[in-house]
Amino acid sequence: MRPKRKRFLYKNRVGADPRTQDSKSLAVMLREHDEEGYIPFHMPGHKRSAYNHLSGVQGLDITEIEGFDNLHNANGVLLEAEKKAALFFGANESRFLTCGSTAGILAAVRTLTHGGDEVLLARNCHRSVYNAVEVCGLKPHYVAPTYFEEYGFFGSVLPSDVETALKKNPKITLVVITSPTYEGVISDIKGIAVVCRANGAKLLVDEAHGAHLGLSKKFAQSARNLGADIVVNSFHKTLPSLTQTAIVHVCSGRVDVDRLDRNLAIFQTSSPSYVLMASIEGCLRYLREDGAAAIDEWSDMLDRFRRSMAHMKHIKLFNGEAEGGRVFAYDKSKLVFLTVDSALRGLDLSRALKNKYKIELEMASANYALAMSGAGDNINSYMALAEAVFDIDGNVKERNGLVNINASILSQKHFEPYEIDKLNNEFVDLDKSVGRVVAENVWAYPPGCPIICKGEVINHEFIRYALCLYEYGMNLESEHKRFPDNILVVTKSSEEIAANFKRPPVVAE
């Protein structure tokens, strides 16, 4: 039996100064170890040799050798780094993730539920949440966020809608919310947390896009300090850290931390990258030592950029204000360029910025394009973006009529997602699929939110919505990569349905 990991609990003290840690960073320790010339008869196979294709990174790439701890049984340098992370972020405990927020979501869902539990998901949750629900054998219910038909993206999840869903389905044990969204929309996490506790449910917040929240008064508050039980942050999305680096925070005493550790060992690799862990630890050091001033400067640059964008004629910058109660709060680091008053699609704007100005955006849709800012941006980057958008705006025509993107009505659920594997499936043409039960998830990527989930009945609204997104340049994907030409559905067999699930046959519309 492995020794239990020591648990360290701290009060919420965001921004505390934990400089009791050895001043030597993990990256420096790795570099010094390489320079000391130890002969590595252990993994990895490059043996820190000078392979050109590895560009020098191999010098920092080791396995769990003496003095460098073990992420899944941390009791040394990694445990100390995680303790400092929890103290800095105001969490009870924090754990490093080298497989991205996806691993944290999977582990958190399994930690907070048991097979057969009923859960409530915001319909705009990331695909990892839906995968967790299927893998863990859970029964999902959905709450729809507010929606911007004129733009084509979701707004906030309302606490009143969460309360209605919990009252209607009192067996729900877990609520999962994405906040902020890809487009920067923040939900009332404090209000939702109050509702969850009053109804006996735990709250998991996918805050992958908001690791910077709460680190400065110039940005919105973080779910870490607003009543969530577990919060997952991606460092690499907005902070100066490498891709795949993330962190999961335990923010209440209602979480079984030992169970979370066991699940992290299931969903993360047993050989976590020391290069990535050094990136996480180094990012945390940066935030503690220089982060406050740097994040304030980032905020100031964003404010200046947004003020300059107010002078555009046709292309507008979304700010979340005066949106009819659809936005509780907004993360200003997400620069969402609205093209509804121009003759451009969001995709056209994105392509123009890349092809003519060498500026690459995060994503684009029919009526908007998203430029994602981060702590690493500088004033020259913002100036280049502003000049390019102004140039495009000055030469574009007005749009003749608005293209509304109407989200499909939530489809009727006929099977739980985990039941689909027990049934025979077949591919059919999309235009012949109405009334059939879909056997694969279909999502728009980015941001990776399903537009229909396996086990649901395909309706005309879904097909219209999917084809509209596809026509206007959104990248639609399905698990079997044949969408939109074909879609996987449950084989239409009343006998099979009756034999396996004692349910009535599906009736086509």
N, C-alpha and C positions, 0 to 999 in steps of 0.2 A: 504493500500500500504506500503510495507516494505521500510525503508529508503535506499537511494542509498549508495552503498559502496564508500567510499572516494577513489579517484584515486591519486596515487603518481607516478610521472614520474622522472626517474633519467637518467643522461647521462651514457653512457657505461663506467664503471670503474671496470673492472674485477679485483678482488683481493683487492678492497677497504676495509678499516678497519671500519666496522660499529659497534663499541663497545659502542654506546650510549644506546643500549638495556639493560634492567635490566639483571644483571649477572645470575639470577636464570633461569634455563632451565625449559621447560615444563615438562620434566620427574621429576625433583625435585619438582616442584609445585604439580604434581600428587601424588608423594610419601608423601609429607608433608600433603596434604589434607587427605590422607588415615590415616596417623598417628594421625591426630587431632581428629579422632573418631566420625565424623558426622554420624548420622544414615540415611542411604539412602532409602528414600521412593520414589525412582525414578528408571528408568532403569539403567543398565541391571539387570537381575533377579538373578544373583549370589550374589548381594548385598555386594560384596567384602568380602564374607565369605571364610573360609579356606577350600575350596574344593581341595583335593589332585590332581585331574585330571587337575586343572588349574595352578598348579606349581607356585603359587604366582603372576602370571601376573594380576590376578583380582584386585589387589590393585591399579593398574594404570588405570583400565578400567572403565571409567565413561561415562556419557552422557553430553549433553550441559547444564551444571548447571552454576549458577552465578559465574563469575570470570574466566571461562575457554573458553568463546567465542563460536562462531558458524561458522563452516567452510563456510557455504553457505550464511552467512551474517556477515562476520568477521568485527569487529570494536574494537577488543582488542588484546589479546596476539597473536592470530593467524594472524591477519592483520599485526601486527608488525613483526612477523616472516617472512611473505611473502614479506614485504617491504625489509627486510634485504636480503632475497634470491635474489630479483630482483637487488639490488645494488651490491651484491657479484658477480652474474653471468653476469652483464652488460646488463640486459634486461629492457624493459620499465616496465613491471609488471610480476609477477610470481604467480602461484597458486599451492597449494599442491594437490596431487592426492593420495588417499588411495585405489583406485581401479586399480592401475597400469597405465602404459602408454596407455593401451587399452582405458581407459576412456578419457584420454587426446586426443587421436587420434579421437575418436568418436565426442567429443565436438568440437575439432578444425575444423574437416571437415564440420560439420553442421554450425559452425560459419562463415566459409569462403565461403559458397555456399548457393544456394537456390534450391528448387526442380526443376528438369529438366535441371540444369546446366551441361555443359560438363566439364570433368576433365581429366587430364593427370596423369597416375600413372606409376611409374617405375614398371616393371613386377615382381620385387622381393620384392614388398611391403608386409608387414605383413598382416595376415588375418584380423586384426582389420580394416585396411584401406578398404578392400573389403566389410566388413560388413557395414562400414560407408556409402560407396557408395550405397549399396543396401537399407539400412534403410532410407537414405536421398533422394532416388529417383533420383540419378545422372546418367549421361551417360558417362561411362568411355572410354577413349582411352589409349593406352599403349605405353610406350617407353621401348625398350629392353636394358638392360645394356650390356656391353661387357661380354664375357663368357669364362671360362677356360674349354674346353672340356677335357683336360688332367687331370684335377682335379675334375671337376663336380660342380663348384660354379661360381657365378656371379662376375664380376669386377665392374668398375665404370660406372655410367651414364654419357654420354658425353654431354656437353652443345650444341654442334652442332646437336645432335639427338633431344634434347628438342626443339631447335629452328625450326628444320624441322617439328616436330609434331605440334608446335604452328602455323607455317605458313600454314600448310595443314588444320588445324582445328582452325580457328581464333576465334571461340566462346568459346574456353576453358578458364575458369576463375580461375582454381586452378591446380597447379602442386604439386604432392606429391613424395618425394624422401626418400629412406632409406639410411642413411649415418651416421656412418659406418654400414656395413652389419654385419651379424652374424660372418662372417670370418674376419672382420676388414677392409674391403675395403671402402675407403672414396672417395666420388665424389667431383668434383669441384663446391662446393656450391656457391662460389662467382661468377663464370662464369654463372652458371645456374640462379642465382638470377638476374643478369644483363639481361639475355635473357627474363626472366619472366616479369620484369618491362617494357622492351621494347615492349612487346606484350600484356600488360594489364592483366597479370595473377598474382595471389598471389602464394607464395611458402610456403608449409608446409614441414618441415623436421622431419622425424621420427629418432631422434638421441637417441633412447632408450638405445642403447649399448655404448653411448659415453658421459655419464654425466661427465666423468673425462676430456674430451677434453677441451683445452683452459685454464685449471687450472695450467698448467706448460708449460714453453717453451720447455720442453723435450717431450711433446706430441703434436700431431697435433692440429690445431685450431678448434674451435667449430663453428657450423652453427649459433649459437647465435649471433656471431659477424661478419658474412659474408654475410648478406643481406636477410636471411630468414625472413618471416613474423611471423610465429609461429614455435617454436621448442619444442619437447617433449623429456624429459630425464627420464630414469628409474634410480633412486638412487640405487635400490637393485642389479642391474646387476654388477656394478663394484665398488660402493662406500660402506662404512660400514653402511648399513641401512637394515631394515627388508624387507622381500618379500612383494610386492604390493606397496611399496613406490615409488613415482615418482613425477614429477613436470612439469608443462607446462609454457613456457615462451612466452610472447608477445614481439616481437623484432622490431616492426615497428609501425608507426602511422596509418597503413592501416587496422588495426584490430579493430572491434567494441568490446571493452572489456566488456561492459555490456551484449552484446549478448553471449560472451564466458561464462560469469558467469551464465547466464540462462541455457546454454547448459551443463555446468558442473553439475548444480543441477539436470538436467535430467538424465545424464549418470553416475553420482556417487550416491552412497547410501546416503540417507538422515540421516543416523546414522554413520558417519565416525568414525573409530576407533581412540581413543585418544592415544592408544599404538602406532599405526602407525604414527600418527601426531607427537608424541614425538620423534619417531625415525627419521623422516625427520628433525625436528627442531634441534635435537641433532647432526645429521650428518652435518648440516649446521654450527653449532657452532664448530664442530671438524675441518671442512674445513677452517673456518676463523682463528682459533687459531693455529692449528697444521698441516693443510692440505698441505701447500706449501712444508714444509720439508718432510712430509710423502709421498707425491706424487713424489717428486724428488727421494726419496729413492726407491720407487716402480719402477720408471723408470730405476734407476741404476741397480737394481737387474735383471730387464728384459734384459738390455743390456748385463750383465754378462752371463745370461742364454743363450741368443742368440749366443754369441761368443763361448760358449762351444759346442753348438749344431752344429756349423760349421764343427766339426771334425767327424761327423757321416758318415758312409759309404753308407747306403741304405735309411734310413729314413731322410728326409730333413725338415727343418722348413721354411715355406713360409714367405717371407719378402716384397713382393710386388715390388721388384726392377727388372729392365730389363724385364718387362713383355709385351713388344710390345705395349705400350700405353693403356693397359687395366686397369691399376691402376693409378689413379691420386695421391693418397696419401694413407698411410697405418697406422692403429692403431696397434702399436707393442704390445699392451696388449693381443691381441688375438694370442695364440700359436697354429698355424695350422700345424700339423705334416703330411707331404705328404708321402704317402707310395707307390707312383707309381714306384719306383725303387726297391721295395722289393716284396717278395712273399705274403705279408700281405695285407688284406683289412684294411681300416680304422677301421672297426668294430672289426677285429681281434686284432689290436693294443689296442683298448679301452678295450676289454675284458681281454687281458693279463695284462694290467696295474691294472685293478680292482681285478682280481682273484689272481694274484701272488704278487702284490705290494700294494694292498689296496689304489690305487689312482683312483679316479672317475673323468672321463672327462665330458665335457658338451654335446658333441654329436659326432657321427661318421658316415661316409658315405663310399662309395666304395673305394675312393682313398685318403682319409684324415681323421684325427681325430682332434677334437678341444678341447684344454685345455684353458679354459677361466680364465685368471688371474684377480686379483682384489686388491683393496687397503689393504685388510686384509691378503694377503699372506705374508709369511716371508721367510727368506733365507733357513731355513730348508726344507720348502715345495719345493722350487725350486731345492735344492740339491737332495731331494728324487726323484723328477720327472726326473731330469737329469740322475741320476744313473740308474733308471729303464729303461728309453728309450735307454741309451747306452748299457745296458745289453741285451735288446731285439734286438737292431740293430746289436750287435756283433754275434748273433746267428741265424739271419734270412737269407734266401737265396734271390738271386736276382730274380726279376720277369721276367718271360719269355713272353714278350709282354705286351704292355700297353692297359689298358681297358679305352677307351674314353667314357665319359658320355655325349652324345649329347642331348642338351636341345631340347624339341619339338618346332617346328615352331609355332608361335602364331596362335591359332585357329581362324577361322572366327567367328565373333560375329553375331548371328542371332537375339537374343533378348537382351534387356537391363536386367541386373540382377533383377531389381525390377519388371519386367514383368512376371517372371517365376511363381509367386504365382497365377497368373490369369489363368494358364493353368493346364490341367490334366497331371499327371506324372505317370511313371511306372518304375519298376526295370527291367533291362535286364542284361544278362551276358556281361562282359566286351568285350569278343571277338566277340560279335554280335552288338556292339554299334557304329561302324563306320558309320558316316553320320547322327547320331542322335544328337539332341541338349541336352547338359547336363543340368540337373536341380539342381545340387548341386556342390559346390566347392570341389575340391580335392587338398590336400596340403601335402607337406612333413613336418613332425613335429618332432623335430625342423628342421628348423627355423620357420615354420609356413607360408611359402610363397606358394600360390596356384600354381599348375602346370596346372590346367585348371579351368576356371571360369564359373559359371552358365550362360546360354545363348549362350555359344559357341558350335560350331559344332565339334564333336569328329572326329579326323583323325587318320590315322595309326601311324604318328609320335608321337602323344601323348601316344598311347598304348605302343609303343616300349620304349619310355622314362620312363613311369610309371613302366613297368615290369622290366626294367633295374635297376631302383632305388630299387624296391622291392627285386629283386634277390640279390642285393649287400648290403642288410641290412638296408636300409632306412625305417623309420616308416611312412607309407602313411596312411592318414586318409581322410574320407569323412564325410559330415555333418550327414549322416544317418548310418555311421559305418559299411557299408557292402562292402566297397572297399577292395581288388581288385576283389572279386568274382562277385559282382554286382555293377552297377552304375545307379543312378536315371536319367532318361531322360524324355523329353517332349513326351507325347503320340503322336504317329504319326498320326495326323489328319489334312489333308489339309484344310478341311472345318473349323475346329476350328481356325487354323492360319488365314485363310482368314476373318473369322467373327470377330475375336478380333483385328487383327493387319493389315489386308489388305496386307499380305506379301505372296510371293510364297511359295509353299511347300518345305520342305527340301528334297534334293535329295541325296541319299546315294552314296558314292564313288563306 
